[in-house]
Amino acid sequence: MKEISEMPADLRKFFGGYAAQFHDGYCGEPIAWGYKVVARMDEKRWAKVSEYGPLECAHETGEWYLITKVLTPDEARVQYGEVTGLELGPRGGFRSATYGSKRFCSKRLDPRK
């Protein structure tokens, strides 16, 4: 993945400022940071931009974001504490993980990964 600071100005104009873009659906803590897509771009530019990180859609709003940083399970342990709970479904699927006293439902924070 390329550094965002290396992005040419003709691509950078399609993005807003850096901020927390996704929050956990249970505890509300930020789990992904990056840049909001603020203008439409053609397929060629879209492909070029994806070299700088994944483009993710917020399904609630339909807005797109270039994600450059995500909270990892290791970072959650440092920030919130060790895993104190892990909830799995009947077939072993992830439901939630509790780091310290913060419960997360984002699959990104499955400590088994």
C-alpha positions as CSV (number, residue, x, y, z in Angstrom):
1,M,0.0,0.0,0.0
2,K,1.3,3.4,-1.0
3,E,1.6,6.3,1.5
4,I,-1.2,8.9,1.1
5,S,1.4,11.7,1.1
6,E,2.6,10.3,-2.2
7,M,-0.8,10.7,-3.8
8,P,-0.8,13.2,-6.8
9,A,-2.8,16.4,-6.3
10,D,-5.1,15.4,-9.2
11,L,-6.3,12.4,-7.1
12,R,-6.1,14.1,-3.7
13,K,-8.8,16.6,-4.7
14,F,-11.4,13.7,-4.6
15,F,-11.0,13.4,-0.8
16,G,-11.9,15.3,2.3
17,G,-9.8,15.5,5.5
18,Y,-8.5,12.7,7.6
19,A,-10.8,11.5,10.3
20,A,-12.3,8.4,12.0
21,Q,-14.7,7.1,9.4
22,F,-16.1,3.9,10.9
23,H,-17.1,3.3,14.5
24,D,-18.0,0.0,16.2
25,G,-21.7,-0.7,16.2
26,Y,-21.8,-1.8,19.8
27,C,-19.5,0.5,21.8
28,G,-19.1,3.4,19.3
29,E,-15.3,3.5,19.4
30,P,-13.5,4.4,16.2
31,I,-12.2,1.4,14.3
32,A,-11.1,2.8,10.9
33,W,-9.6,6.1,9.8
34,G,-9.1,7.6,6.4
35,Y,-10.6,10.0,3.9
36,K,-14.1,10.6,2.7
37,V,-14.6,10.4,-1.1
38,V,-16.2,13.8,-1.9
39,A,-16.4,13.7,-5.7
40,R,-17.1,11.1,-8.3
41,M,-14.2,9.6,-10.2
42,D,-13.9,7.4,-13.2
43,E,-12.9,3.7,-13.1
44,K,-9.2,4.5,-14.0
45,R,-8.9,6.9,-11.1
46,W,-10.8,4.6,-8.7
47,A,-8.3,1.8,-9.5
48,K,-5.3,4.1,-9.0
49,V,-6.7,5.4,-5.7
50,S,-7.1,1.8,-4.4
51,E,-3.3,1.6,-4.4
52,Y,-3.4,3.8,-1.3
53,G,-5.8,1.6,0.7
54,P,-9.1,-0.1,0.5
55,L,-12.2,1.9,-0.6
56,E,-15.1,1.0,1.8
57,C,-18.8,1.9,1.6
58,A,-20.8,3.0,4.7
59,H,-23.9,1.0,3.9
60,E,-26.1,3.2,6.1
61,T,-25.3,6.3,4.0
62,G,-23.9,5.0,0.7
63,E,-20.8,7.2,1.2
64,W,-17.4,5.9,0.3
65,Y,-14.1,6.2,2.2
66,L,-10.4,5.5,1.5
67,I,-9.3,3.6,4.6
68,T,-5.7,4.1,5.6
69,K,-5.7,2.8,9.2
70,V,-7.7,0.2,11.1
71,L,-7.8,-0.7,14.8
72,T,-6.2,-4.2,15.0
73,P,-6.8,-6.7,17.8
74,D,-3.2,-6.1,19.1
75,E,-3.8,-2.3,19.2
76,A,-7.2,-2.9,21.0
77,R,-5.3,-4.9,23.7
78,V,-2.9,-2.0,24.2
79,Q,-5.6,0.7,24.2
80,Y,-8.4,-1.1,26.1
81,G,-6.9,-4.1,27.9
82,E,-6.6,-7.8,27.4
83,V,-9.5,-9.8,25.9
84,T,-11.9,-10.4,28.8
85,G,-14.7,-11.9,26.8
86,L,-15.4,-13.6,23.4
87,E,-18.9,-14.3,22.2
88,L,-19.3,-16.9,19.4
89,G,-22.4,-18.1,17.6
90,P,-23.6,-21.7,17.6
91,R,-21.3,-22.6,14.7
92,G,-18.3,-20.7,16.0
93,G,-18.8,-17.5,14.1
94,F,-17.7,-14.2,15.7
95,R,-20.3,-12.2,17.5
96,S,-18.3,-9.9,19.8
97,A,-15.0,-9.4,21.7
98,T,-14.5,-7.5,24.9
99,Y,-11.2,-5.8,25.4
100,G,-10.9,-4.7,29.0
101,S,-14.4,-3.3,29.6
102,K,-15.1,-2.3,26.0
103,R,-17.2,-4.7,23.9
104,F,-16.8,-4.6,20.1
105,C,-19.0,-6.3,17.5
106,S,-16.7,-5.5,14.5
107,K,-15.3,-8.6,12.9
108,R,-12.0,-6.7,12.5
109,L,-11.4,-7.1,16.2
110,D,-11.8,-10.9,16.3
111,P,-8.9,-11.8,18.5
112,R,-8.6,-15.3,16.9
113,K,-7.1,-13.7,13.8
